[in-house]
């Protein structure tokens, strides 16, 4: 009855857990519903997400991670505990080893916070690894060879861009511009142009169903409902892909700029490899329509979307756990 090793993609929007020998066993939103008065956790994950924007005053649905790092320590710990207990991975005599992914530019204090939350939720040895590196492994790149590989991992809170070679990061950049910011830009656009208030979930629906970031790549319409800012009454409007493209222009330009700055700092030999091998997009943001075309046009290199972009980091943790003994040890804190 030994504990199983687990890999955790502790994301701003979703938590994915990979259990050794079983694959990805959990994929739930990083949301916790709390009773404000008693501080009691009422729901975690998908159940709590359904409550966002729809709860009475004494219940709050919060996201304990912001921009890829822990914003609320106790709630993160409660969320991890809930997920790990649900999986039943603890052995009778031992605790599981954990591999957790974090953005490239987090501080040692933030690293310590992630490590502590994991230890308190039942991990024995906790290892931290940089997200783009794990995403690249999960996307099927062989980063342990002396070739340049470039990955752009667009999550909920951060976008990590990295060039990897010989199993480590050569140049990298992490910006707080990702899926959540896209939702916010759409929400603000609707508010500005139509004087209509919509919720985060509606903004996300628009992003998934009609958004594009490459002019002319898609033309679709969606009916959305919200509250009229003038009359205060519910109202329905129709939004199309072209409008959303203009709303998302600014945040997407920041991601393009981050990718360019990483390429500018990359040694020429590795840059030559990237022209041959292309750039791989991972993370939920990789599914944004037209993003691969836009990056290919701006960076002048081939850009490919990974096979299951949402799962790359979690799959990568699984591969790394299997090869724990061969990897250079990196233990923080």
Helices and strands as residue ranges (DSSP letters): E 6-10, E 14-19, E 23-29, E 32-35, E 41-44, H 46-49, E 59-62, E 65-66, E 69-70, H 73-87, E 96-102, H 108-120, E 123-130, H 131-138, E 149-154, E 159-165, E 168-175, H 179-194, E 196-197, H 200-209, E 221-228, E 234-240, H 241-247, H 249-264, H 268-277, E 279-282, G 284-287, H 291-299, E 303-305, G 309-311, H 312-322
